[in-house]
Amino acid sequence: RPSAVPVGGPVAMSMLRACAGALLDVNREVRNAAASCFASLARRNAPQELTKIVSERLLSHDAEFRTDDVQRNAFRVSLARALWEVCRRCDDETMQPELKASIAAKAYGLRWSADQEVKTGWESLWSELCPTNSGGIEKYCKEICTDLAAAFADNISRAEKVSCAKAVSALAAQLDKKLPRPSFGTDPAVVALHKAVYDAVNALPVFDGSGALLRALADLGATMYRRKRNDPTPPGDA
């Protein structure tokens, strides 16, 4: 029988946008239903439309809750569920590579959230996109660094910065294992992330979570400039 919602066109796009808005509903049951509906409608829209809506209306929307931890975490839980459904139901023809990279980058950082429900949801999403931690980091390292750098710059919550710092330390530990060893000290994305952490450390007064930020700064710095014994000194380090 004919589909009630034609593939592509203004109707499918409008319905997808409406479902994206419903993900912000105050009622948990409504948010969960919207997540499943959003995933179903995603397959009836052009890949570029899905990328646009997810990027503009979802991935960056938690910035609107910068001063409200409760609402921000509630939105992130719903968003993780919606994106998990999308990634599970949509094939590579529906999801553009840049959208997958953006989702993976955000998932990596939020795996270190202090809120257990947020953490669990985004860990599941990361696992859906990246069967192995090392493989995911190798594939999406640039996007992860960019997303974490933006999170340091945009978040005003100290707790958020501490969570980001833990993600940076974990990222540095994983990058240290990569062989043959790249020159992380000249990688623009890694350098930009290091600067973002440095700026955050300088801008904040000493508080209970300062240690995590200092550790992240040291861990990433060590990753950028560590080399094996007897290796030649990189240009500019002498």
N, C-alpha and C positions, 0 to 999 in steps of 0.2 A: 504494500500500500504506500501511497506517497507520504513523505515525511512531513510532520506538522511544522517543522522549522527548516526552510530551505538552506542548503549549504551556501555560505557566503552571502553577501548582500547586506542591506541595512537592517533587516529584521534580526538576523543572527548576531550582528555586531551590537545592536541596541540591547538585546537580551543579555549578551555577555557583559556589557558595561553595567547593566542593572544588577546582575549577580555579583559583580565586583563590589558594588556599593553595599549589597546585603551582607557581605562578609564583615562589615563593621557594625552589624546590628548588636544591640545590648544583650539580646537573648541568645544563650549558647545553642539551643536547638535550631534556631533560625540560622545562625552562623554555620552550623554543621551541614544543614540542608543546602545552604547556599554553596558550600564548598563542593558538594557532589554535583550540583546543578552546573556550577561554573566549569567543572572538568568535562561534563558532557557537552556543553555548548562550545567549549574550546575546539572540539573536533569539527565543528560546523563553521568555523571562521578561517579565513586565510592566515597562514603562518605569520605574516607581517602584522596583521591586526592583533593577533594574540600577543605577539611580542610588545606591541605598542601599549596595549591595555595593561598587561602585567607590569611592564616597566614603569609606566606613568602613574597608574592608579593603585598599584599594590606594593611593589618592591620599595618604593620611596615614601609610601604613605605613613609609615610609623613615625616619620619626622614630625607629623602633626601632633603627636602625643609626647613631645619632648619633656614636658613638665608633669606628665601623668603616667607614672609607672604602671598602675593597674590597667588603664585602658590600653597602653602600649603593649603590655604583655598579653592581654586578651586578644588584641588584634593579631599579634604574632603567632599565637596558638592557632587561630583560625586560618591565617595565611599559610602556615606550614601544612595544615590539613588540605587546603585547597590546592596548593602547588604539588603536594605529594600525589593527590588524585590526578592532576594534570599530567605529571611525569609518568605515572603508572598507566594511564589510559591512552596517552597520545604518543604516536610513533615519531621517528625522526623527520618525517615529511611534514608533520604538523608543528613541531617545535624547532625553531631555528637555532643553530649552534650558539649564537650570541645570547639567546634567551636562557639556554641551559647554563651557559657560563655565568650569567648574572645571578641565576638562582643558586648555583653551586657556591658562588662567592659569598652570598648572604648566608647560606646554610652553614658554611664553615665557621663564620664568626659567631652565629647564634647558638652553635653547639656548646659554647662556653658561657651561656647565659646563667645568671645566678638563680633564675626562676626555673624550677625543675620541669614544669609542664612545657615551657618554651624550649628548654634544652632537649627534652625527649622528642618533641615534634620535629625539630630541625635536625636532630641526629638521624631520625628515620628518613628524612628527605635527602640528607647527604648520602646515606647508604643506598638510597634508590638511584641516585645519580652516579655515585662513585663506589663500585664494589669494594675497592681497596682505598685506604687512606692515602697511601703513598702515590697511587695512580691518580687519584683526584687532585692532589696538590701539584703533581707534575703537570697535569693537563690544564689546570686552572690557576696556576700560581700568580700570573699577572693580574687576573680579575680579583683574586682573593686579596692581594696586596692593595689594590686600588680601593676595594670596598672597605677594608679595615682602616686605611688612611682616611677615607671620608668619614667613617664612624668616629674616629678620634676628633676630627675637626668639627663635626656637626653635633655630637651629643654634649649636652650640658650636665648630664647625670654622672657623678663620680663612679657610681656602681657600674654604669655602662662602660666607662673607660677602663675599669678594672677587668671586666669581662673581656674587652677587646685586648687588653694587655696579656691575659692568659692565652688568648688565641694566637697572639704574636709569638709568645714563647714556644708554644707547641709547633707553630709553623717553622720557627727557626730550627728547632730540634729535628724536624723532618727534613728540612733542606740540607742540614749537615750530613745526612746520610747519602745524599745524591752523589753518584760516581758515574763517569768522571766529574770532578768538582767544577761547576761553572764559576765564573767570576761575578759573584753576587754583589761585590762592591761597585760594579759598573752597570748593574741591572737597574734601569730607570724606575721600575715599579718597586723594587726592594728599597732603593735609595729614598724614594718618596715616602714609603711607609716608615722608614727609620726617622726621617725628618718629622713626620706627623707625631710619632711617639715622643721624640725629643721636645717638640713644641708643647705637647701636653704636659710633660714633666716640668718644663719651665714655667708654664702658665698656672699650674695648680699649687696651692700651699700644701704643706705636709699634712697628710691625713692617714687614716688607718689602712687605706689601700695603696699608699704610695709605693710600698715595696714591690707590688706586682708590676707597676709601671717602670720602675727602675730596673727590675729584672728583665722585662721585655726589651728595654733599650739596650741593656748589656748583652742579652742573648742574640738579638738581631745584629748588633754591632760585631760580635764575635763571629757570627756566621758570614758576615760580609767580608771580613778581613782575615779570617783564619786560613792558613795554608799549611801544607805538609812540610815536615823538616826537609831542608835542602832544596825546597822549591825556590826558584828565582823570585826576587822581590818584584811585585807588580809595579808598573810605571806609576809614579806619583806617590808611592808609599815610602820611598827611600828617604 
